[in-house]
Amino acid sequence: MRPVVPVLALASTLFLPVCRAQDHPLVTSLRQAAIELVDRNRVPGLAIAVVEHGSVLHAEGFGWADLESERPMTAATPINVGSISKSVAAWGFLRFCRSRGISLDDAVPPLVRRFELRGAKSLDRSGVTVRRVLSHSAGLSTPSAPVFPATSFLPPVLRVLEGKEGGTPRVRLFRQPGVGFSYSGGGYLLLQLMLEEATGASFSGFMSREVLAPTGMASSSFRLNRAIRSAAATYYRSDGRVRALYHLPGAAGALYSTAEDMGRWLTLYAQQRSTYEALLPEAAFRELLEPQVEMFEGGIEAAGSSYALGHATWTSRDGRFYVFHGGGNPGLRAYYFVEPKTGSGLFMVANHDDGQVAFRDLIDAWARHYRVPPPPLF
């Protein structure tokens, strides 16, 4: 068995420095749980970021980013975060809509020139609004976005929407908008096409300029660039196979980030105007948090969960309101939660299919420290 390697990789920026807090009781508990998870071979590598009172308290990696070379996982190791990309993308879509005078209740199809949203004639396309697409209540198909080998060309998002690349079907309107929750990664790609057509810029470029850079997320990108390729974690399947590096088309799941950067991003959800107003005014921030539709989806551990704009929400028995989301692509799992009122939360990512099982121990350790019910997994 390889020895456990906890690696504290810290960086300072002008925005939200990552702090050293290994002696903090919460950090001590989380570090112990993470080391045990890697030591028991539950996951090859694991990275976490802890936020408290609106600041990054601690970020650290454990185990191995690559088993063969024994390259350690650190808080600065780039890794895909799967559908957590949607949570980050939502901030960008709200900034875009505000800059263009687009209401969240405007219909999306008239704002997209090159893609025809098909479906039964009885279905109301005018009900496919920005708000409903962001909250997975627009009645759109195609839950997942395809993954492509890093060695291959990433096709334009239009061809993915049309079902011509990646093996996923064409995105369609399959039921009336507004009648309930139906998860659609394809819907986020539709919003991406809307943004790219309007701005003439790539989605990854827009997000880097409008969201990632202002938040201090210098090591993050919606594009698999050279720096990320050279340092990214290796992905491991449940059967022991290695999954080669891959990339995805944008808003639905393309974000590569680090635990350090994701900690900085989590602080945006703290109810501190000096933080979130770097991206959104207060009214838009409140709208981002507002639950839109109840979720009835497999894999959610807690009743009463809802989906807002880019993230899920849950209110505990004692009245605590949480924002949370999970992410998964071949060979990785990621998850975050944050309580906006206290500005406290946790980000976790593992380079293994079974990472979500390991997250339960970390969530429980966090909940025991604060003596609160544990937030749900999604």
C-alpha positions in Angstrom: 0.0 0.0 0.0 1.3 3.4 -0.9 1.8 5.8 2.1 -0.8 8.5 2.5 0.5 11.9 1.3 -1.4 14.9 2.6 -0.1 17.9 0.7 -1.0 21.4 1.7 -0.6 23.6 -1.4 -1.3 27.2 -0.6 -1.4 30.3 -2.8 -2.2 33.9 -2.1 -3.9 36.3 -4.4 -5.3 39.8 -4.1 -8.7 38.2 -3.8 -9.7 35.8 -1.1 -6.3 34.3 0.1 -6.3 30.6 1.0 -5.4 30.4 4.7 -3.3 27.9 6.7 -5.5 26.5 9.5 -4.3 22.9 10.2 -4.9 23.4 13.9 -8.5 24.4 13.5 -10.7 21.7 15.1 -12.8 21.4 12.0 -9.8 21.1 9.7 -8.3 18.5 12.1 -11.4 16.4 11.8 -11.6 16.7 8.0 -7.9 15.9 7.6 -8.2 12.8 9.7 -11.2 11.6 7.7 -9.5 12.3 4.4 -6.3 10.5 5.4 -8.3 7.5 6.5 -10.3 7.4 3.3 -7.2 7.3 1.2 -5.4 5.0 3.6 -8.3 2.5 3.2 -8.0 2.7 -0.6 -11.5 4.2 -0.9 -10.1 6.7 -3.4 -6.6 7.2 -4.9 -6.6 11.0 -4.4 -8.8 13.5 -2.7 -8.8 17.3 -2.4 -10.9 19.6 -0.2 -11.5 23.3 0.4 -13.1 24.5 3.7 -14.8 27.9 3.9 -15.9 29.5 7.1 -17.5 32.9 7.7 -17.1 33.8 4.1 -13.3 33.1 3.9 -11.3 30.1 2.7 -10.1 28.5 5.9 -8.1 25.6 4.4 -7.3 23.8 1.2 -5.4 20.5 0.9 -4.8 17.4 -1.1 -4.4 13.8 0.0 -3.1 10.7 -1.7 -2.2 10.6 -5.4 -3.1 12.5 -8.5 -1.4 9.8 -10.4 -0.7 6.3 -8.9 1.8 5.1 -11.5 4.2 8.1 -11.1 3.2 8.7 -7.4 2.5 12.3 -8.2 0.6 13.6 -5.1 -2.8 15.2 -5.1 -2.6 18.8 -3.9 -5.0 21.7 -3.5 -3.5 23.1 -6.7 -4.0 19.9 -8.8 -6.4 20.7 -11.8 -9.3 18.3 -12.1 -12.6 18.3 -13.9 -15.5 19.1 -11.6 -18.3 17.7 -13.7 -21.8 19.2 -13.4 -20.5 21.7 -10.7 -19.7 23.5 -14.0 -23.4 24.4 -14.2 -23.2 26.3 -10.8 -20.3 28.4 -12.0 -21.8 28.9 -15.5 -25.0 30.2 -13.9 -23.1 33.2 -12.6 -21.9 33.9 -16.1 -25.3 33.5 -17.7 -26.8 36.0 -15.2 -24.0 38.5 -15.9 -24.6 38.1 -19.7 -28.3 38.5 -19.4 -28.0 41.7 -17.3 -25.5 43.2 -19.8 -27.8 42.5 -22.7 -31.1 43.5 -21.1 -32.4 39.9 -21.3 -34.9 39.0 -18.6 -34.7 35.6 -17.0 -38.3 35.1 -18.1 -37.5 35.8 -21.7 -37.9 32.8 -24.1 -34.6 31.3 -25.2 -35.5 29.9 -28.7 -36.0 33.3 -30.3 -32.6 34.3 -28.9 -30.8 31.5 -30.8 -30.4 31.8 -34.5 -28.8 28.6 -35.6 -30.6 25.9 -33.6 -34.2 24.9 -34.0 -35.7 23.5 -30.8 -37.9 20.6 -31.9 -40.8 18.9 -30.2 -44.5 18.2 -30.4 -46.6 21.1 -31.7 -48.7 21.1 -28.6 -45.6 22.1 -26.5 -45.2 25.7 -25.6 -41.7 26.9 -26.8 -42.3 30.3 -25.4 -42.2 28.7 -22.0 -38.5 27.7 -22.4 -37.2 30.7 -20.5 -33.7 31.4 -19.2 -35.0 30.9 -15.7 -36.5 27.5 -16.5 -33.4 26.3 -18.4 -31.1 27.2 -15.5 -33.4 25.4 -13.0 -34.0 22.3 -15.2 -37.7 23.0 -15.4 -37.9 23.9 -19.1 -39.0 20.4 -20.3 -35.7 19.8 -22.2 -34.1 16.4 -23.0 -30.5 15.2 -22.9 -29.5 15.0 -19.2 -25.7 14.6 -19.9 -23.2 16.2 -22.1 -20.7 14.0 -24.0 -17.0 13.6 -23.2 -14.3 13.7 -25.8 -10.7 12.4 -25.5 -8.3 15.2 -24.9 -6.4 14.2 -28.0 -9.5 14.9 -30.2 -11.0 18.1 -31.5 -13.7 19.5 -29.4 -16.7 20.1 -31.7 -18.8 23.3 -31.8 -21.6 23.3 -29.3 -24.1 23.5 -32.2 -23.2 20.1 -33.5 -23.5 18.6 -30.0 -27.0 20.2 -29.6 -28.0 18.7 -33.0 -26.9 15.2 -31.8 -24.2 15.0 -34.5 -21.2 14.6 -32.2 -20.5 12.6 -29.0 -23.3 10.1 -29.2 -25.9 12.1 -27.3 -29.3 12.6 -28.9 -30.5 16.0 -30.3 -31.8 18.3 -27.6 -35.6 18.5 -27.8 -38.5 19.8 -25.9 -40.2 16.7 -24.6 -42.8 18.0 -22.2 -44.5 21.3 -21.3 -42.1 23.8 -19.7 -42.7 24.6 -16.1 -44.5 21.4 -15.0 -41.6 19.9 -13.0 -37.9 19.1 -12.7 -36.1 17.3 -15.5 -32.3 17.6 -15.4 -30.9 18.8 -18.8 -27.2 19.4 -19.5 -28.4 20.0 -23.0 -30.3 23.0 -21.8 -27.1 24.6 -20.5 -25.5 24.0 -23.9 -28.5 25.8 -25.5 -27.8 28.8 -23.2 -24.1 28.6 -24.2 -25.0 28.8 -27.9 -27.2 31.8 -27.1 -24.3 33.6 -25.4 -21.7 32.7 -28.1 -24.0 33.9 -30.9 -24.7 37.2 -29.1 -21.1 38.0 -28.0 -19.1 36.5 -30.8 -16.8 35.1 -28.1 -16.2 31.5 -27.0 -18.0 30.5 -23.8 -14.7 29.6 -22.1 -13.3 33.0 -23.0 -16.4 34.8 -21.6 -16.3 32.8 -18.4 -12.6 33.4 -17.8 -13.0 37.2 -18.3 -16.4 37.7 -16.6 -16.4 35.2 -13.7 -13.1 33.3 -13.1 -10.7 36.2 -13.3 -12.7 38.5 -11.0 -13.0 35.7 -8.5 -9.3 35.0 -8.4 -9.7 31.5 -10.0 -6.4 31.8 -12.0 -6.0 28.1 -12.3 -9.5 27.3 -13.6 -10.8 27.2 -17.1 -13.7 25.9 -19.1 -11.1 24.9 -21.8 -8.6 22.2 -21.4 -5.5 24.3 -21.9 -1.9 23.4 -21.9 -1.2 24.2 -18.3 -4.1 22.0 -17.1 -3.1 19.1 -19.4 0.3 19.0 -17.9 -0.8 18.9 -14.3 -4.3 17.4 -14.3 -5.2 14.4 -12.1 -5.5 11.0 -13.6 -9.0 9.4 -13.5 -9.7 5.9 -12.2 -12.7 3.7 -12.9 -14.4 1.4 -10.4 -12.9 -1.6 -12.1 -9.4 -0.3 -11.8 -9.0 1.0 -15.4 -7.4 4.3 -16.0 -9.6 6.8 -18.0 -7.6 9.0 -20.3 -7.8 12.7 -20.0 -10.9 14.2 -21.7 -12.7 17.5 -22.3 -16.4 18.5 -22.7 -18.3 21.2 -24.5 -18.6 24.1 -22.1 -21.4 25.0 -19.7 -22.7 21.5 -18.9 -19.5 20.0 -17.4 -16.3 21.4 -18.9 -14.8 23.2 -15.9 -11.3 22.2 -14.8 -10.5 23.7 -11.4 -8.5 23.2 -8.2 -9.5 22.9 -4.6 -7.9 26.3 -3.9 -9.9 28.0 -6.7 -13.2 26.2 -5.8 -12.8 27.4 -2.2 -12.5 31.0 -3.5 -15.6 30.5 -5.6 -17.6 29.1 -2.6 -17.1 32.3 -0.8 -19.2 34.1 -3.4 -22.3 32.4 -1.8 -21.6 34.0 1.6 -24.1 36.9 2.2 -21.3 39.5 2.0 -22.0 42.2 -0.6 -18.4 43.1 -0.9 -17.8 39.6 -2.3 -20.7 38.7 -4.6 -21.2 42.2 -5.9 -17.9 41.8 -7.8 -20.1 39.7 -10.1 -23.8 40.4 -9.4 -25.8 43.1 -7.7 -27.8 42.2 -4.6 -31.1 41.6 -6.4 -29.6 39.3 -8.9 -27.7 37.4 -6.2 -30.9 36.9 -4.2 -32.6 35.6 -7.4 -29.7 33.2 -8.0 -30.4 31.6 -4.5 -34.2 31.4 -4.8 -35.6 27.8 -5.2 -37.5 27.4 -8.4 -38.7 23.8 -8.6 -38.8 20.8 -6.3 -36.5 18.0 -7.3 -37.6 14.4 -7.8 -34.5 12.8 -9.0 -32.6 9.6 -8.1 -29.5 10.1 -6.0 -30.8 12.8 -3.7 -30.6 11.8 -0.1 -33.0 14.4 1.5 -36.6 15.2 0.9 -37.4 18.8 0.4 -34.6 19.6 -2.0 -35.2 22.1 -4.7 -33.3 23.5 -7.7 -32.5 27.2 -8.0 -30.4 28.8 -10.7 -27.4 26.5 -11.3 -27.5 24.7 -8.0 -29.7 22.7 -5.6 -31.0 24.0 -2.3 -32.1 22.3 0.9 -33.5 23.6 4.2 -32.7 21.4 7.2 -35.1 20.5 10.1 -33.6 23.3 12.1 -34.1 25.9 9.4 -30.6 26.0 7.9 -30.6 26.9 4.2 -27.9 25.2 2.0 -26.8 25.6 -1.6 -25.2 22.4 -3.0 -24.4 20.5 -6.2 -22.5 17.4 -7.2 -20.5 16.5 -10.3 -19.4 13.3 -11.9 -17.7 12.3 -15.1 -15.8 9.1 -15.9 -13.3 8.5 -13.1 -14.1 11.5 -10.9 -16.7 12.8 -8.4 -17.0 16.3 -7.0 -19.4 17.9 -4.5 -19.9 21.2 -2.7 -22.3 22.7 -0.2 -22.4 26.1 1.5 -24.7 27.8 4.0 -25.0 31.4 2.7 -26.1 32.8 6.0 -22.9 31.7 7.8 -20.6 31.6 4.8 -19.5 28.1 5.8 -19.2 25.1 3.5 -17.0 22.4 1.9 -15.8 21.4 -1.5 -14.5 17.9 -2.2 -13.2 16.2 -5.3 -11.8 12.6 -5.9 -10.3 11.1 -8.9 -12.3 7.9 -8.7 -15.8 6.7 -9.7 -16.6 5.9 -6.0 -15.6 9.3 -4.7 -19.1 10.1 -3.7 -19.1 7.3 -1.1 -16.1 8.9 0.5 -17.7 12.3 0.6 -20.3 11.0 3.1 -17.6 10.7 5.8 -16.3 14.2 5.2 -19.8 15.7 5.3 -20.6 13.9 8.5 -17.4 15.3 10.1 -18.3 18.8 9.0 -21.9 18.4 10.5 -20.6 17.0 13.8 -18.3 20.0 14.2 -21.2 22.4 13.8 -23.7 20.1 15.5 -26.1 20.4 12.6 -27.9 17.9 10.4 -25.6 16.8 7.5 -26.4 18.4 4.1 -27.6 16.0 1.4 -25.6 14.5 -1.4 -26.7 15.1 -5.0 
